[in-house]
Amino acid sequence: MVRKILHVDLDAFFCAVEEKFDPSLKGKAFATGGSPEGRGVVSSCSYAARQYGIYSAMPMRQALRNYPQLLIVRGHYKDYSNQSKEVMKIIKGLTPLVEQISIDEAFLDVSDLPAEPKRIASDLQMAIYSKLNLPCSIGAATNKLVAKIATNISKSNHRGNTPPMAIMVIEPGKEQDFLAPLPVIEMWGIGPKTAEELNELGIKTIGDIVRFPEEMFIKKFGNYAHDLIQRAKGIDDHPVSDLEEIKSVSNETTFFRDVNDKKELLLVIKQLSEKVAMRLRRKHLSGKTVKIKIRWPDFVTHTRQLTLSQPTNQDSLICQSASELFIQEWTEGKSVRLIGVGVTHLTTEIQQLSLFSNSFQREKKLLNAIDELRERFGEKSIRKGIDPKSFRYWKN
């Protein structure tokens, strides 16, 4: 059976919610985000504001320079969360096979529905708009990768000061033809750095990836070359997975006696990070937010978290982030009763394709080998060593 996968992306979601509760904003150039007095950035901007070159993640000061009359609205994040839940209720009324990947995006597997993808997408779009007054755009294809890119392209082609409410359907067998002329930056998972690296090789479009000599490509990108070539051909077998049940992956340790030795505490963080990373890899997941939990002898518990630029399931990145958080919270000589490491904001591993550095490739290969040995001989059968030169916190 040919799969039918939809990718739903709410149009300028935060702004759409603000317009819903304050209709006077409709059609106006406004943005939600931080104060221009500090280092605030635009978290979302209306389509009217985008006509003045304003976009998400732009410094708010720059946005005001572009358009001094820009209205700045304080974000109402509880409203965004509640409205997102209402959208997901509508989507799950259509199919139980839903994978929410952010507050305003989700994949649906509608392969069991008899209607054509365009009809399903149109009906769903209208249901969300008529019931919640929230616009969305939808991409449809035989897999998640192409469906998401279809949504992105349909939205980027939109011109005007109103939400696009676009629908783009890529017919079965047309995946590679659709992707071929697109710039490599449009590939889900390829960031600016990787795009620049590919451009230096003369690879400007996704189609160029397929045409590039495979041996040279493998030499440059190692194990990831094959995955990227497959995706450039529009091939992606990742299922739509319900990640709601797995909201986080974490491990913690309660010490038999309170511990105040820095090196011992950092070693435990390293061991916990390895366990968390291995569990993520087993489930083919990555996470974007690293958390640490510390309980003092008086049972007072503190937590800190750090959001990464890319989702990860690598031991070293999780350990480094958790250690940084620990150092921020801990004072020299203070005893610890319990320590925990966790990762949240989970997603499937497809986004890892943007990490093409040689060091990443080497570590990924090593981790796969370690995981295989642990599966066969037990988790304690092998551990990675510590290079003090690469980890500043081990120094006194």
Secondary structure, DSSP 4 states (H G I P E B T S, - for coil): ----EEEEEETTHHHHHHHHH-GGGTTS-EEEES-TTTT-BEEEE-HHHHTTT--TT-BHHHHHHH-TT-EEE---HHHHHHHHHHHHHHHHHH-S-EEEEETTEEEEE-TT--S-HHHHHHHHHHHHHHHH---EEEEEESSHHHHHHHHHHHHHT--SSS----EEE--TT-HHHHHTTSBGGGSTT--HHHHHHHHHTT--BHHHHHHS-HHHHHHHHTTHHHHHHHHHTT---------SS--EEEEEEEEEEEE--HHHHHHHHHHHHHHHHHHHHHTTEEEEEEEEEEE-TT--EEEEEEEEEEEE--HHHHHHHHHHHHHHH--TT--EEEEEEEEEEEEEGGGGGG---HHHHHHHHHHHHHHHHHHHH-GGG------GGG-GGG--
